[in-house]
Each structure stands twice: as C-alpha cells, then as structure tokens.
Amino acid sequence: MFITAENIRTGEVRTFLGKERILVPDSKHTEETRSLCAHWETVEDCLDLRKYSKFFYVSESEGKWQRGEEVLISTERPVSDRPGSKSLSMDHVDSYRVLGIFLEKE
C-alpha cells in the first residue's frame, strides 16, 4: 500500500510507502485550535486514512515514538519542554493533503 499526498505549504507531491511512519490526526476536526492530537501509524496500517483530509510527517530526527502513541502537535509556541513530553511544534511537522490511497498488486 502507498499514499500520494501534497505538502500543504509547498505544493510538492510525494509518495509515502507502506513502512513509512506518519502522524494521523485523532479527529476530523478542521477548525483552528491551539493543539491537535495525533498518533503514529505506518502507511500500510492506514487504510482508514481516507476518513481524513490530511496527515502529518515528521523527520526521524524530530521524533521517535512508538506505534499508536499519542502526540500533541502545538500550533502555538512554546511547546512543553517537560521530560517525557510527547509534544511537537508545528514548525517541525509537515502537513500533507491526501490525494490517493493505493493498494499494491502482488
């Protein structure tokens, strides 16, 4: 399985392959808020991503957490710097709009 998506900020179209990890929003809410809850999934486990219009990508250097673990994405500064905090600033997160979800033929 793979996903094609457009970077909301740059317009770049990218393909995300099955083993890549992305942050999936916990709700379909689109209104502006101070923070957004999301959880880690691999692309191949995200067939239900079609329920949402976007997802988030974080480089490996910015965040390494476990599958399914909740992450708070802050749209405002400052982000909590408590030890063990699972928060990311939106500055370190790329937002993508889903263009298509494809199942690979074997």
MMTF fields as JSON, N, C-alpha, C and O atoms, coordinates in Angstrom:
{
  "mmtfVersion": "1.0.0",
  "mmtfProducer": "UNKNOWN",
  "numBonds": 423,
  "numAtoms": 424,
  "numGroups": 106,
  "numChains": 1,
  "numModels": 1,
  "chainsPerModel": [1],
  "groupsPerChain": [106],
  "chainIdList": ["A"],
  "bondAtomList": [4, 2, 8, 6, 12, 10, 16, 14, 20, 18, 24, 22, 28, 26, 32, 30, 36, 34, 40, 38, 44, 42, 48, 46, 52, 50, 56, 54, 60, 58, 64, 62, 68, 66, 72, 70, 76, 74, 80, 78, 84, 82, 88, 86, 92, 90, 96, 94, 100, 98, 104, 102, 108, 106, 112, 110, 116, 114, 120, 118, 124, 122, 128, 126, 132, 130, 136, 134, 140, 138, 144, 142, 148, 146, 152, 150, 156, 154, 160, 158, 164, 162, 168, 166, 172, 170, 176, 174, 180, 178, 184, 182, 188, 186, 192, 190, 196, 194, 200, 198, 204, 202, 208, 206, 212, 210, 216, 214, 220, 218, 224, 222, 228, 226, 232, 230, 236, 234, 240, 238, 244, 242, 248, 246, 252, 250, 256, 254, 260, 258, 264, 262, 268, 266, 272, 270, 276, 274, 280, 278, 284, 282, 288, 286, 292, 290, 296, 294, 300, 298, 304, 302, 308, 306, 312, 310, 316, 314, 320, 318, 324, 322, 328, 326, 332, 330, 336, 334, 340, 338, 344, 342, 348, 346, 352, 350, 356, 354, 360, 358, 364, 362, 368, 366, 372, 370, 376, 374, 380, 378, 384, 382, 388, 386, 392, 390, 396, 394, 400, 398, 404, 402, 408, 406, 412, 410, 416, 414, 420, 418],
  "bondOrderList": [1, 1, 1, 1, 1, 1, 1, 1, 1, 1, 1, 1, 1, 1, 1, 1, 1, 1, 1, 1, 1, 1, 1, 1, 1, 1, 1, 1, 1, 1, 1, 1, 1, 1, 1, 1, 1, 1, 1, 1, 1, 1, 1, 1, 1, 1, 1, 1, 1, 1, 1, 1, 1, 1, 1, 1, 1, 1, 1, 1, 1, 1, 1, 1, 1, 1, 1, 1, 1, 1, 1, 1, 1, 1, 1, 1, 1, 1, 1, 1, 1, 1, 1, 1, 1, 1, 1, 1, 1, 1, 1, 1, 1, 1, 1, 1, 1, 1, 1, 1, 1, 1, 1, 1, 1],
  "groupList": [{"groupName": "MET", "atomNameList": ["N", "CA", "C", "O"], "elementList": ["N", "C", "C", "O"], "formalChargeList": [0, 0, 0, 0], "bondAtomList": [1, 0, 2, 1, 3, 2], "bondOrderList": [1, 1, 2], "singleLetterCode": "M", "chemCompType": "L-PEPTIDE LINKING"}, {"groupName": "PHE", "atomNameList": ["N", "CA", "C", "O"], "elementList": ["N", "C", "C", "O"], "formalChargeList": [0, 0, 0, 0], "bondAtomList": [1, 0, 2, 1, 3, 2], "bondOrderList": [1, 1, 2], "singleLetterCode": "F", "chemCompType": "L-PEPTIDE LINKING"}, {"groupName": "ILE", "atomNameList": ["N", "CA", "C", "O"], "elementList": ["N", "C", "C", "O"], "formalChargeList": [0, 0, 0, 0], "bondAtomList": [1, 0, 2, 1, 3, 2], "bondOrderList": [1, 1, 2], "singleLetterCode": "I", "chemCompType": "L-PEPTIDE LINKING"}, {"groupName": "THR", "atomNameList": ["N", "CA", "C", "O"], "elementList": ["N", "C", "C", "O"], "formalChargeList": [0, 0, 0, 0], "bondAtomList": [1, 0, 2, 1, 3, 2], "bondOrderList": [1, 1, 2], "singleLetterCode": "T", "chemCompType": "L-PEPTIDE LINKING"}, {"groupName": "ALA", "atomNameList": ["N", "CA", "C", "O"], "elementList": ["N", "C", "C", "O"], "formalChargeList": [0, 0, 0, 0], "bondAtomList": [1, 0, 2, 1, 3, 2], "bondOrderList": [1, 1, 2], "singleLetterCode": "A", "chemCompType": "L-PEPTIDE LINKING"}, {"groupName": "GLU", "atomNameList": ["N", "CA", "C", "O"], "elementList": ["N", "C", "C", "O"], "formalChargeList": [0, 0, 0, 0], "bondAtomList": [1, 0, 2, 1, 3, 2], "bondOrderList": [1, 1, 2], "singleLetterCode": "E", "chemCompType": "L-PEPTIDE LINKING"}, {"groupName": "ASN", "atomNameList": ["N", "CA", "C", "O"], "elementList": ["N", "C", "C", "O"], "formalChargeList": [0, 0, 0, 0], "bondAtomList": [1, 0, 2, 1, 3, 2], "bondOrderList": [1, 1, 2], "singleLetterCode": "N", "chemCompType": "L-PEPTIDE LINKING"}, {"groupName": "ARG", "atomNameList": ["N", "CA", "C", "O"], "elementList": ["N", "C", "C", "O"], "formalChargeList": [0, 0, 0, 0], "bondAtomList": [1, 0, 2, 1, 3, 2], "bondOrderList": [1, 1, 2], "singleLetterCode": "R", "chemCompType": "L-PEPTIDE LINKING"}, {"groupName": "GLY", "atomNameList": ["N", "CA", "C", "O"], "elementList": ["N", "C", "C", "O"], "formalChargeList": [0, 0, 0, 0], "bondAtomList": [1, 0, 2, 1, 3, 2], "bondOrderList": [1, 1, 2], "singleLetterCode": "G", "chemCompType": "PEPTIDE LINKING"}, {"groupName": "VAL", "atomNameList": ["N", "CA", "C", "O"], "elementList": ["N", "C", "C", "O"], "formalChargeList": [0, 0, 0, 0], "bondAtomList": [1, 0, 2, 1, 3, 2], "bondOrderList": [1, 1, 2], "singleLetterCode": "V", "chemCompType": "L-PEPTIDE LINKING"}, {"groupName": "LEU", "atomNameList": ["N", "CA", "C", "O"], "elementList": ["N", "C", "C", "O"], "formalChargeList": [0, 0, 0, 0], "bondAtomList": [1, 0, 2, 1, 3, 2], "bondOrderList": [1, 1, 2], "singleLetterCode": "L", "chemCompType": "L-PEPTIDE LINKING"}, {"groupName": "LYS", "atomNameList": ["N", "CA", "C", "O"], "elementList": ["N", "C", "C", "O"], "formalChargeList": [0, 0, 0, 0], "bondAtomList": [1, 0, 2, 1, 3, 2], "bondOrderList": [1, 1, 2], "singleLetterCode": "K", "chemCompType": "L-PEPTIDE LINKING"}, {"groupName": "PRO", "atomNameList": ["N", "CA", "C", "O"], "elementList": ["N", "C", "C", "O"], "formalChargeList": [0, 0, 0, 0], "bondAtomList": [1, 0, 2, 1, 3, 2], "bondOrderList": [1, 1, 2], "singleLetterCode": "P", "chemCompType": "L-PEPTIDE LINKING"}, {"groupName": "ASP", "atomNameList": ["N", "CA", "C", "O"], "elementList": ["N", "C", "C", "O"], "formalChargeList": [0, 0, 0, 0], "bondAtomList": [1, 0, 2, 1, 3, 2], "bondOrderList": [1, 1, 2], "singleLetterCode": "D", "chemCompType": "L-PEPTIDE LINKING"}, {"groupName": "SER", "atomNameList": ["N", "CA", "C", "O"], "elementList": ["N", "C", "C", "O"], "formalChargeList": [0, 0, 0, 0], "bondAtomList": [1, 0, 2, 1, 3, 2], "bondOrderList": [1, 1, 2], "singleLetterCode": "S", "chemCompType": "L-PEPTIDE LINKING"}, {"groupName": "HIS", "atomNameList": ["N", "CA", "C", "O"], "elementList": ["N", "C", "C", "O"], "formalChargeList": [0, 0, 0, 0], "bondAtomList": [1, 0, 2, 1, 3, 2], "bondOrderList": [1, 1, 2], "singleLetterCode": "H", "chemCompType": "L-PEPTIDE LINKING"}, {"groupName": "CYS", "atomNameList": ["N", "CA", "C", "O"], "elementList": ["N", "C", "C", "O"], "formalChargeList": [0, 0, 0, 0], "bondAtomList": [1, 0, 2, 1, 3, 2], "bondOrderList": [1, 1, 2], "singleLetterCode": "C", "chemCompType": "L-PEPTIDE LINKING"}, {"groupName": "TRP", "atomNameList": ["N", "CA", "C", "O"], "elementList": ["N", "C", "C", "O"], "formalChargeList": [0, 0, 0, 0], "bondAtomList": [1, 0, 2, 1, 3, 2], "bondOrderList": [1, 1, 2], "singleLetterCode": "W", "chemCompType": "L-PEPTIDE LINKING"}, {"groupName": "TYR", "atomNameList": ["N", "CA", "C", "O"], "elementList": ["N", "C", "C", "O"], "formalChargeList": [0, 0, 0, 0], "bondAtomList": [1, 0, 2, 1, 3, 2], "bondOrderList": [1, 1, 2], "singleLetterCode": "Y", "chemCompType": "L-PEPTIDE LINKING"}, {"groupName": "GLN", "atomNameList": ["N", "CA", "C", "O"], "elementList": ["N", "C", "C", "O"], "formalChargeList": [0, 0, 0, 0], "bondAtomList": [1, 0, 2, 1, 3, 2], "bondOrderList": [1, 1, 2], "singleLetterCode": "Q", "chemCompType": "L-PEPTIDE LINKING"}],
  "groupTypeList": [0, 1, 2, 3, 4, 5, 6, 2, 7, 3, 8, 5, 9, 7, 3, 1, 10, 8, 11, 5, 7, 2, 10, 9, 12, 13, 14, 11, 15, 3, 5, 5, 3, 7, 14, 10, 16, 4, 15, 17, 5, 3, 9, 5, 13, 16, 10, 13, 10, 7, 11, 18, 14, 11, 1, 1, 18, 9, 14, 5, 14, 5, 8, 11, 17, 19, 7, 8, 5, 5, 9, 10, 2, 14, 3, 5, 7, 12, 9, 14, 13, 7, 12, 8, 14, 11, 14, 10, 14, 0, 13, 15, 9, 13, 14, 18, 7, 9, 10, 8, 2, 1, 10, 5, 11, 5],
  "groupIdList": [1, 2, 3, 4, 5, 6, 7, 8, 9, 10, 11, 12, 13, 14, 15, 16, 17, 18, 19, 20, 21, 22, 23, 24, 25, 26, 27, 28, 29, 30, 31, 32, 33, 34, 35, 36, 37, 38, 39, 40, 41, 42, 43, 44, 45, 46, 47, 48, 49, 50, 51, 52, 53, 54, 55, 56, 57, 58, 59, 60, 61, 62, 63, 64, 65, 66, 67, 68, 69, 70, 71, 72, 73, 74, 75, 76, 77, 78, 79, 80, 81, 82, 83, 84, 85, 86, 87, 88, 89, 90, 91, 92, 93, 94, 95, 96, 97, 98, 99, 100, 101, 102, 103, 104, 105, 106],
  "secStructList": [7, 3, 3, 3, 3, 3, 3, 6, 6, 6, 7, 7, 3, 3, 3, 3, 3, 6, 6, 7, 3, 3, 3, 3, 3, 1, 1, 7, 7, 7, 1, 7, 7, 1, 3, 3, 3, 3, 3, 3, 3, 3, 4, 4, 4, 7, 4, 4, 4, 4, 4, 1, 1, 3, 3, 3, 3, 7, 7, 6, 6, 6, 7, 7, 7, 7, 6, 6, 7, 3, 3, 3, 3, 3, 1, 1, 1, 7, 7, 7, 7, 7, 6, 6, 7, 7, 3, 3, 3, 4, 4, 4, 7, 3, 3, 3, 3, 3, 3, 3, 3, 3, 7, 7, 7, 7],
  "xCoordList": [0.836, 0.0, 0.883, 1.955, 0.433, 1.14, 0.147, -0.977, 0.586, -0.257, 0.449, 1.656, -0.282, 0.253, -0.409, -1.604, 0.403, -0.101, 0.628, 1.752, -0.036, 0.519, 0.889, 0.087, 2.118, 2.548, 1.735, 1.783, 0.999, 0.087, 0.843, 0.331, 2.035, 2.803, 3.508, 3.478, 4.152, 4.982, 4.313, 4.744, 3.268, 2.617, 3.301, 2.825, 4.416, 5.144, 4.291, 3.688, 4.245, 3.525, 4.54, 5.606, 4.209, 5.128, 4.39, 3.189, 5.118, 4.579, 5.143, 6.353, 4.265, 4.656, 4.441, 3.333, 5.504, 5.444, 4.987, 4.969, 4.623, 3.998, 4.664, 3.968, 5.988, 6.693, 6.962, 7.415, 6.693, 6.947, 5.968, 4.807, 6.466, 5.637, 5.117, 5.861, 3.822, 3.189, 2.362, 2.044, 2.025, 1.142, -0.253, -0.463, -1.202, -2.589, -3.4, -3.316, -4.189, -4.997, -6.006, -6.528, -6.275, -7.233, -8.676, -9.595, -8.888, -10.253, -10.269, -9.224, -11.473, -11.636, -11.835, -12.128, -11.684, -11.935, -10.978, -9.776, -11.51, -10.693, -10.564, -9.812, -11.291, -11.214, -9.85, -9.169, -9.473, -8.2, -8.236, -9.172, -7.232, -7.111, -5.664, -4.785, -5.414, -4.057, -3.194, -1.973, -3.834, -3.088, -3.982, -5.208, -3.334, -4.028, -3.445, -2.225, -4.291, -3.822, -3.694, -4.544, -2.623, -2.383, -1.697, -1.248, -1.623, -0.933, -0.134, -0.474, 0.936, 1.822, 1.185, 0.577, 1.322, 0.927, 1.893, 2.502, 2.031, 2.741, 1.715, 0.524, 2.171, 1.274, 0.435, -0.756, 1.045, 0.306, -0.829, -1.711, -0.818, -1.886, -2.92, -3.745, -2.877, -3.716, -4.788, -5.082, -5.368, -6.417, -7.575, -8.258, -7.804, -8.883, -8.506, -9.296, -7.314, -6.883, -7.818, -7.868, -8.554, -9.48, -10.559, -11.221, -10.743, -11.703, -11.234, -12.041, -9.948, -9.364, -8.867, -8.61, -8.736, -8.239, -6.74, -6.119, -6.138, -4.701, -4.061, -4.737, -2.731, -1.934, -0.631, -0.41, 0.235, 1.469, 2.677, 2.602, 3.795, 5.039, 6.098, 6.216, 6.859, 7.91, 9.192, 9.203, 10.278, 11.541, 11.995, 11.637, 12.775, 13.252, 14.027, 14.014, 14.707, 15.488, 14.602, 15.048, 13.359, 12.462, 11.675, 11.349, 11.358, 10.542, 10.568, 10.381, 10.801, 10.775, 9.925, 10.375, 8.712, 7.833, 7.23, 7.388, 6.558, 6.034, 4.734, 4.006, 4.46, 3.235, 2.021, 1.907, 1.131, -0.105, 0.009, -1.01, 1.224, 1.399, 0.883, 1.13, 0.168, -0.421, 0.634, 1.517, 0.528, 1.43, 0.574, -0.421, 0.959, 0.257, 1.036, 2.205, 0.399, 1.043, 0.554, -0.635, 1.478, 1.133, 1.228, 2.224, 0.181, 0.19, 0.707, 0.877, 0.956, 1.485, 2.743, 2.957, 3.567, 4.737, 4.371, 3.455, 4.971, 6.009, 5.424, 4.32, 6.18, 5.813, 6.365, 7.465, 5.63, 6.067, 7.434, 7.67, 8.321, 9.65, 9.831, 10.955, 8.721, 8.799, 9.497, 9.297, 10.317, 10.926, 9.833, 8.876, 9.978, 8.997, 7.779, 6.869, 7.755, 6.607, 6.548, 7.574, 5.354, 5.164, 4.527, 3.469, 5.189, 4.679, 5.646, 6.861, 5.098, 5.887, 5.344, 4.141, 6.228, 5.798, 5.437, 6.07, 4.431, 4.03, 5.191, 5.197, 6.187, 7.375, 8.161, 8.863, 8.047, 8.816, 7.984, 8.425, 6.79, 5.852, 5.418, 5.053, 5.455, 4.927, 3.517, 3.267, 2.591, 1.197, 0.982, 1.42, 0.305, 0.029, -1.457, -2.165, -1.916, -3.299, -3.294, -2.516, -4.149, -4.206, -4.777, -5.857, -4.044, -4.526, -5.047, -6.0, -4.422, -4.86, -4.239, -3.11, -4.987, -4.513, -4.571, -5.619, -3.446, -3.356, -2.908, -1.987, -3.565, -3.162, -2.297, -2.673, -1.148, -0.243, -0.686, -1.118, -0.574, -0.867, 0.381, 1.487, 0.207, 1.363, 1.546, 2.47],
  "yCoordList": [-1.173, 0.0, 1.24, 1.247, 2.28, 3.55, 4.694, 4.511, 5.874, 7.068, 8.136, 8.329, 8.831, 10.042, 11.212, 11.192, 12.236, 13.372, 14.643, 14.602, 15.768, 17.074, 17.812, 17.911, 18.33, 19.147, 20.438, 21.173, 20.717, 21.862, 23.182, 24.122, 23.277, 24.521, 24.741, 25.848, 23.683, 23.852, 23.424, 23.834, 22.607, 22.095, 20.878, 20.33, 20.443, 19.269, 18.013, 17.807, 17.171, 15.901, 14.809, 14.745, 13.965, 12.932, 11.613, 11.591, 10.515, 9.178, 8.657, 8.698, 8.169, 7.567, 6.068, 5.617, 5.291, 3.842, 3.173, 3.799, 1.909, 1.151, 1.174, 1.214, 1.149, 1.071, 2.438, 2.51, 3.525, 4.858, 5.175, 4.769, 5.913, 6.291, 7.715, 8.63, 7.874, 9.185, 9.418, 8.482, 10.671, 11.022, 11.227, 12.066, 10.464, 10.513, 11.282, 10.975, 12.282, 13.027, 12.119, 11.181, 12.406, 11.611, 11.999, 11.309, 13.086, 13.505, 14.174, 14.5, 14.375, 15.019, 16.525, 17.193, 17.069, 18.487, 19.329, 19.066, 20.335, 21.172, 22.601, 23.39, 22.953, 24.324, 24.577, 23.654, 25.862, 26.255, 26.026, 26.457, 25.358, 25.138, 25.359, 25.477, 25.415, 25.619, 24.373, 24.466, 23.217, 21.972, 20.905, 21.019, 19.876, 18.794, 17.475, 17.317, 16.54, 15.213, 14.322, 14.339, 13.552, 12.624, 11.387, 11.39, 10.334, 9.119, 8.556, 8.768, 7.832, 7.243, 6.015, 5.195, 5.891, 4.69, 4.513, 5.477, 3.277, 3.074, 3.233, 3.0, 3.625, 3.849, 2.609, 2.722, 1.423, 0.197, -0.103, -0.905, 0.528, 0.337, 1.462, 1.571, 2.288, 3.494, 3.475, 4.513, 2.334, 2.285, 3.204, 3.724, 3.408, 4.3, 5.775, 6.639, 6.079, 7.466, 8.225, 9.454, 7.507, 8.173, 8.962, 9.813, 8.686, 9.449, 10.884, 11.775, 11.099, 12.406, 13.042, 12.354, 14.35, 15.028, 15.262, 15.563, 15.128, 15.367, 14.506, 13.929, 14.435, 13.754, 14.517, 15.501, 14.074, 14.798, 13.883, 12.686, 14.471, 13.727, 14.426, 15.651, 13.645, 14.172, 13.433, 12.204, 14.175, 13.515, 12.701, 13.011, 11.67, 10.796, 11.581, 11.206, 12.668, 13.437, 14.232, 14.608, 14.495, 15.3, 14.485, 14.998, 13.236, 12.481, 10.999, 10.556, 10.222, 8.762, 8.235, 8.192, 7.837, 7.295, 5.996, 5.622, 5.33, 4.006, 4.05, 5.043, 2.967, 2.832, 3.102, 2.561, 3.931, 4.204, 5.221, 5.673, 5.588, 6.523, 7.906, 8.391, 8.526, 9.838, 10.936, 10.923, 11.885, 13.025, 14.277, 14.305, 15.31, 16.582, 17.513, 17.801, 17.985, 18.904, 20.304, 20.602, 21.16, 22.51, 23.479, 23.497, 24.288, 25.295, 26.627, 27.574, 26.702, 27.915, 27.574, 26.423, 28.572, 28.398, 28.864, 29.681, 28.448, 27.427, 26.023, 25.834, 25.066, 23.659, 23.222, 23.623, 22.421, 21.953, 21.291, 20.468, 21.655, 21.039, 20.106, 19.845, 19.609, 18.644, 17.379, 16.961, 16.766, 15.49, 14.465, 14.336, 13.751, 12.726, 13.27, 12.514, 14.57, 15.165, 14.68, 14.605, 14.352, 13.888, 15.007, 14.829, 16.162, 17.316, 17.701, 17.565, 18.176, 18.684, 20.047, 20.294, 20.922, 22.204, 22.007, 21.212, 22.721, 22.641, 23.026, 22.667, 23.766, 24.135, 22.911, 22.962, 21.815, 20.604, 19.532, 18.392, 19.898, 18.939, 19.422, 20.586, 18.54, 18.858, 18.314, 17.153, 19.152, 18.737, 18.327, 19.014, 17.205, 16.698, 16.479, 16.034, 16.798, 16.543, 15.245, 15.099, 14.315, 13.019, 13.194, 13.759, 12.704, 12.717, 11.349, 11.248, 10.289, 8.944, 7.889, 8.037, 6.823, 5.664, 4.478, 4.19, 3.792, 2.73, 1.422, 1.397, 0.345, -0.992, -1.573, -1.53, -2.112, -2.683, -4.089, -4.856, -4.421, -5.784, -6.623, -6.163, -7.853, -8.734, -9.631, -10.444],
  "zCoordList": [0.0, 0.0, 0.0, 0.606, -0.678, -0.629, -0.764, -1.231, -0.347, -0.356, -1.173, -1.025, -2.029, -2.639, -1.931, -1.64, -1.66, -0.894, -1.311, -1.813, -1.091, -1.427, -0.146, 0.782, -0.108, 1.02, 0.987, 0.0, 2.041, 2.067, 1.947, 1.337, 2.507, 2.476, 1.14, 0.602, 0.591, -0.606, -1.903, -2.981, -1.821, -3.02, -3.616, -4.61, -3.024, -3.513, -3.336, -2.283, -4.382, -4.307, -3.992, -4.606, -3.05, -2.589, -2.424, -2.154, -2.588, -2.35, -1.035, -0.81, -0.171, 1.1, 0.976, 0.686, 1.196, 1.049, 2.339, 3.398, 2.245, 3.325, 4.68, 5.694, 4.743, 6.031, 6.653, 7.795, 5.927, 6.478, 7.594, 7.563, 8.585, 9.732, 9.555, 9.202, 9.81, 9.721, 10.983, 11.716, 11.219, 12.333, 11.78, 10.904, 12.286, 11.831, 12.871, 14.06, 12.445, 13.419, 14.112, 13.509, 15.385, 16.151, 15.87, 16.308, 15.151, 14.822, 13.462, 12.899, 12.942, 11.638, 11.772, 10.781, 12.968, 13.188, 12.356, 12.324, 11.689, 10.824, 11.328, 10.755, 12.401, 12.897, 13.538, 13.985, 13.569, 14.159, 15.669, 16.344, 16.19, 17.623, 18.028, 17.173, 19.33, 19.836, 19.668, 19.544, 19.666, 19.522, 18.907, 18.891, 18.408, 17.727, 18.203, 18.248, 18.553, 18.963, 17.731, 16.841, 17.701, 16.596, 17.168, 18.314, 16.361, 16.787, 15.62, 14.456, 15.952, 14.952, 14.314, 15.003, 13.018, 12.274, 11.112, 10.65, 10.643, 9.389, 8.273, 8.48, 7.109, 5.976, 5.689, 5.4, 5.765, 5.435, 6.412, 6.104, 7.58, 8.563, 8.533, 9.44, 7.507, 7.475, 6.398, 5.805, 6.139, 5.13, 5.504, 4.622, 6.797, 7.227, 7.114, 7.496, 6.596, 6.424, 5.488, 5.525, 4.657, 3.738, 4.484, 3.89, 5.785, 6.587, 6.802, 7.067, 6.689, 6.978, 5.692, 4.705, 5.713, 4.526, 4.592, 3.573, 5.793, 5.885, 6.958, 7.81, 6.893, 7.9, 8.035, 7.328, 8.936, 9.223, 9.093, 9.369, 8.665, 8.533, 9.377, 9.353, 10.115, 10.972, 10.637, 10.575, 10.419, 10.115, 11.318, 12.454, 11.073, 12.151, 13.208, 14.38, 12.814, 13.783, 14.734, 15.818, 14.349, 15.179, 16.186, 17.257, 15.883, 16.823, 16.558, 15.424, 17.614, 17.514, 18.649, 19.795, 18.35, 19.374, 18.889, 17.727, 19.755, 19.454, 18.661, 18.686, 17.965, 17.176, 18.056, 19.156, 17.57, 18.273, 19.398, 19.921, 19.781, 20.886, 20.503, 19.399, 21.424, 21.153, 21.209, 22.066, 20.285, 20.211, 20.12, 19.396, 20.852, 20.805, 19.887, 20.143, 18.825, 17.889, 18.229, 18.114, 18.648, 19.079, 17.908, 17.185, 17.726, 16.669, 17.189, 16.421, 18.493, 19.111, 19.887, 20.267, 20.117, 20.981, 22.37, 22.462, 23.439, 23.482, 23.613, 24.122, 23.148, 23.315, 24.659, 25.038, 25.367, 26.682, 26.574, 25.689, 27.474, 27.466, 28.661, 29.089, 29.193, 30.287, 29.8, 28.66, 30.656, 30.266, 29.976, 30.74, 28.889, 28.535, 27.812, 27.47, 27.576, 26.892, 25.453, 24.778, 24.984, 23.615, 22.798, 22.195, 22.79, 22.064, 20.96, 21.104, 19.871, 18.757, 18.369, 18.455, 17.946, 17.41, 15.943, 15.249, 15.473, 14.07, 13.15, 11.973, 13.692, 12.912, 12.456, 11.446, 13.197, 12.897, 12.204, 12.06, 11.78, 11.201, 9.824, 9.66, 8.84, 7.512, 7.405, 7.73, 6.95, 6.766, 5.317, 4.394, 5.125, 3.782, 3.581, 4.485, 2.387, 1.967, 1.164, 0.222, 1.53, 0.857, -0.549, -0.722, -1.551, -2.936, -3.343, -4.116, -2.823, -3.174, -2.289, -1.819, -2.067, -1.313, -2.265, -2.842, -2.43, -3.424, -2.794, -1.978, -3.175, -2.753, -3.854, -5.025, -3.494, -4.481, -4.841, -3.981, -6.122, -6.567, -6.402, -6.685, -5.945, -5.755, -6.938, -6.959]
}
